[in-house]
Amino acid sequence: MSTPRRPTLADQLEDLLPQTQCTKCGYPACRPYAEAIAAGEAAYNQCPPGGAEGVARLASLLGKPVIPINPVNGIERSRSRAFIDESVCIGCTLCIQACPVDAIVGAAKQMHTVVTDLCTGCDLCVAPCPVDCISMIEVTPGQTGWAAWSQEQADQARARHDFRSLRLRREKQENEARLAAKAAAKLKEVAAASVASPEEKAEQDRKKAIIQAAIERARLKKEQLAGNPPADQ
């Protein structure tokens, strides 16, 4: 029976973050920020959604004094949720791509809508919208930080973010595999071509080189996504 892994400092710090995945801390998600704090590369007062209580939680774990939130990262404020004016939405899907927790549903060239219970208020969907049809609506007037956000909501947001990350990684791997298979088929087709003139042969060789290079790039990318170092050439 294996011994349960002891939580690292980064694990413990991540557990104390609100999991809005808003990037206001200067990192692409809550986990990278927790890792940066643990490594001494980031301060523990860079999370506006966590508010003053969030800073206090992190400070307690780290054994450090409570300090104000760095204004460079924003200010503590009430929670908000995204709202899409569906009459203006053009279905570009840019907001769907920007949402870190899959809280926006819709399809290309069709109107999108926000699943309000899933929205973390990160506002990352606002800037990409080319028709400015997204606004942030205040939903916790008078309540900020952890007073406006529960641990249950944070846990659910983290689960959705992690699931989305895995899905995107899998989709990218599958796309790389499709491209590699297509390139291999093309290479086989070129190799099976009838006897050609010197000029045609040279063109075929050029295409083979391009396809072979594409296959190799796909292989290296797949190894990188899988976390394996490329094999020595």
C-alpha positions as CSV (number, residue, x, y, z in Angstrom):
1,M,0.0,0.0,0.0
2,S,1.5,3.3,-1.1
3,T,2.0,6.2,1.3
4,P,-0.2,9.2,0.5
5,R,1.8,12.1,-0.9
6,R,2.4,14.8,1.6
7,P,1.0,18.2,0.3
8,T,3.8,20.5,-0.8
9,L,3.9,24.2,0.2
10,A,2.5,25.1,-3.2
11,D,-0.4,22.6,-2.7
12,Q,-1.2,24.3,0.6
13,L,-1.0,27.8,-0.8
14,E,-3.2,26.8,-3.8
15,D,-5.8,25.5,-1.4
16,L,-6.0,29.0,0.1
17,L,-6.6,30.8,-3.2
18,P,-10.1,31.6,-4.4
19,Q,-9.6,29.8,-7.8
20,T,-11.1,32.5,-9.9
21,Q,-8.2,32.0,-12.4
22,C,-8.4,35.7,-13.2
23,T,-4.7,36.2,-13.8
24,K,-4.7,39.5,-11.8
25,C,-1.9,38.1,-9.7
26,G,0.3,38.3,-12.8
27,Y,0.3,34.5,-13.4
28,P,-1.8,32.5,-15.9
29,A,-3.8,30.7,-13.2
30,C,-4.0,30.1,-9.4
31,R,-1.6,27.1,-9.4
32,P,1.3,28.9,-11.1
33,Y,0.9,31.8,-8.6
34,A,0.9,29.4,-5.7
35,E,4.1,27.8,-7.0
36,A,5.7,31.2,-7.5
37,I,4.9,32.1,-3.8
38,A,6.3,28.8,-2.6
39,A,9.5,29.5,-4.6
40,G,9.9,33.0,-3.3
41,E,9.3,34.5,-6.7
42,A,6.0,36.2,-5.9
43,A,4.6,38.1,-3.0
44,Y,1.5,36.8,-1.1
45,N,-0.5,40.0,-1.6
46,Q,-1.2,39.8,-5.3
47,C,-4.7,38.3,-5.3
48,P,-7.4,40.9,-5.3
49,P,-10.3,38.4,-5.4
50,G,-9.1,36.8,-2.2
51,G,-9.1,40.2,-0.6
52,A,-7.5,41.1,2.8
53,E,-8.7,37.8,4.3
54,G,-7.0,35.9,1.5
55,V,-3.7,37.7,2.3
56,A,-4.2,36.9,6.0
57,R,-4.7,33.2,5.1
58,L,-1.5,33.1,3.1
59,A,0.5,35.1,5.6
60,S,-0.6,32.7,8.4
61,L,0.6,29.6,6.4
62,L,3.9,31.3,5.6
63,G,4.4,32.7,9.0
64,K,4.6,36.3,7.7
65,P,2.9,39.5,8.6
66,V,-0.4,40.6,7.0
67,I,0.2,43.3,4.4
68,P,-2.1,45.2,2.1
69,I,-3.0,43.9,-1.4
70,N,-0.6,45.3,-3.9
71,P,-2.6,48.0,-5.9
72,V,-0.6,47.1,-9.0
73,N,-2.7,43.8,-9.1
74,G,-6.0,45.5,-8.4
75,I,-8.2,46.3,-5.4
76,E,-10.6,44.1,-3.3
77,R,-14.1,44.6,-4.6
78,S,-17.5,42.9,-4.7
79,R,-17.9,39.8,-6.9
80,S,-19.3,40.2,-10.4
81,R,-20.5,37.9,-13.2
82,A,-20.3,38.2,-16.9
83,F,-23.4,39.1,-18.9
84,I,-23.7,38.7,-22.7
85,D,-26.1,40.9,-24.7
86,E,-27.3,38.1,-26.9
87,S,-28.9,40.5,-29.3
88,V,-25.5,41.9,-30.2
89,C,-23.4,38.7,-29.9
90,I,-22.0,37.5,-33.3
91,G,-20.9,34.1,-32.2
92,C,-17.2,34.6,-32.7
93,T,-16.4,32.2,-29.8
94,L,-13.5,34.4,-28.5
95,C,-15.2,34.7,-25.1
96,I,-15.6,30.9,-24.9
97,Q,-11.9,30.5,-25.6
98,A,-11.0,33.1,-23.0
99,C,-13.2,31.7,-20.1
100,P,-10.9,29.6,-17.8
101,V,-13.7,27.6,-16.3
102,D,-16.0,26.9,-19.3
103,A,-18.8,29.1,-18.0
104,I,-19.8,30.3,-21.4
105,V,-21.7,28.1,-23.8
106,G,-22.5,28.5,-27.5
107,A,-21.3,27.6,-31.0
108,A,-19.6,29.4,-33.9
109,K,-21.9,32.0,-35.5
110,Q,-24.5,31.4,-32.8
111,M,-25.2,33.5,-29.8
112,H,-23.4,32.7,-26.6
113,T,-24.6,32.8,-23.0
114,V,-23.1,32.7,-19.6
115,V,-23.9,30.0,-17.1
116,T,-24.1,32.3,-14.1
117,D,-23.5,29.7,-11.4
118,L,-20.2,28.8,-13.0
119,C,-18.8,32.3,-13.7
120,T,-16.0,33.3,-11.3
121,G,-16.1,37.0,-12.3
122,C,-12.6,36.9,-13.7
123,D,-13.7,39.3,-16.6
124,L,-11.2,37.7,-19.0
125,C,-14.0,37.4,-21.6
126,V,-14.6,41.1,-21.8
127,A,-11.5,42.3,-23.7
128,P,-11.6,39.7,-26.5
129,C,-15.2,40.5,-27.5
130,P,-15.0,42.4,-30.9
131,V,-18.5,43.9,-30.5
132,D,-18.4,44.8,-26.8
133,C,-21.5,42.8,-25.9
134,I,-20.1,41.5,-22.6
135,S,-20.5,43.5,-19.3
136,M,-19.7,42.6,-15.7
137,I,-22.7,42.7,-13.3
138,E,-22.2,43.1,-9.6
139,V,-23.7,40.2,-7.7
140,T,-22.4,40.7,-4.1
141,P,-22.9,44.3,-3.2
142,G,-21.3,45.1,0.1
143,Q,-19.4,41.8,0.2
144,T,-15.9,41.4,-1.0
145,G,-13.1,38.8,-1.0
146,W,-14.0,35.6,0.8
147,A,-17.2,37.1,2.1
148,A,-18.4,37.1,-1.5
149,W,-17.0,33.7,-2.4
150,S,-17.3,30.3,-0.6
151,Q,-14.8,27.5,-0.3
152,E,-17.3,25.3,-2.2
153,Q,-17.4,27.7,-5.1
154,A,-13.6,27.8,-5.1
155,D,-13.3,24.0,-5.1
156,Q,-15.8,23.7,-8.0
157,A,-14.0,26.5,-10.0
158,R,-10.6,24.7,-9.6
159,A,-12.1,21.4,-10.7
160,R,-13.6,23.0,-13.9
161,H,-10.4,24.8,-14.6
162,D,-8.3,21.6,-14.3
163,F,-10.8,19.7,-16.4
164,R,-10.7,22.4,-19.1
165,S,-6.8,22.3,-19.1
166,L,-6.8,18.5,-19.6
167,R,-9.4,18.8,-22.3
168,L,-7.4,21.4,-24.2
169,R,-4.2,19.4,-23.9
170,R,-6.0,16.3,-25.2
171,E,-7.5,18.2,-28.1
172,K,-4.1,19.6,-29.0
173,Q,-2.5,16.2,-28.9
174,E,-5.3,14.7,-31.1
175,N,-4.9,17.5,-33.6
176,E,-1.2,17.0,-33.8
177,A,-1.8,13.3,-34.4
178,R,-4.2,14.0,-37.2
179,L,-1.8,16.3,-38.9
180,A,1.0,13.8,-38.6
181,A,-1.2,11.0,-40.0
182,K,-2.2,13.3,-42.9
183,A,1.4,14.2,-43.6
184,A,2.4,10.5,-43.5
185,A,-0.4,9.6,-45.9
186,K,0.8,12.4,-48.3
187,L,4.4,11.1,-48.0
188,K,3.3,7.6,-48.9
189,E,1.3,9.0,-51.8
190,V,4.3,10.8,-53.1
191,A,6.6,7.8,-52.7
192,A,4.2,5.6,-54.7
193,A,4.0,8.0,-57.6
194,S,4.9,6.7,-61.0
195,V,8.4,7.2,-62.5
196,A,8.9,10.9,-63.1
197,S,11.2,13.1,-65.0
198,P,14.2,14.7,-63.3
199,E,12.3,17.9,-62.8
200,E,9.3,16.0,-61.3
201,K,11.6,13.9,-59.2
202,A,13.2,17.0,-57.7
203,E,9.8,18.4,-56.9
204,Q,8.8,15.1,-55.3
205,D,11.9,15.2,-53.2
206,R,11.2,18.7,-52.1
207,K,7.7,17.7,-51.0
208,K,9.0,14.7,-49.2
209,A,11.5,16.9,-47.2
210,I,8.7,19.3,-46.3
211,I,6.3,16.5,-45.2
212,Q,9.1,14.7,-43.3
213,A,9.9,17.9,-41.4
214,A,6.2,18.4,-40.5
215,I,6.0,14.8,-39.2
216,E,9.1,15.4,-37.1
217,R,7.7,18.7,-35.7
218,A,4.5,16.9,-34.7
219,R,6.5,14.1,-33.0
220,L,8.5,16.6,-31.0
221,K,5.4,18.6,-30.0
222,K,3.7,15.4,-28.9
223,E,6.6,14.5,-26.7
224,Q,6.7,18.0,-25.2
225,L,3.0,17.9,-24.4
226,A,3.5,14.5,-22.8
227,G,6.2,16.0,-20.6
228,N,8.9,13.8,-22.2
229,P,12.2,15.3,-23.5
230,P,12.8,14.9,-27.2
231,A,14.9,12.0,-28.2
232,D,18.5,12.7,-29.2
233,Q,18.8,13.3,-32.9
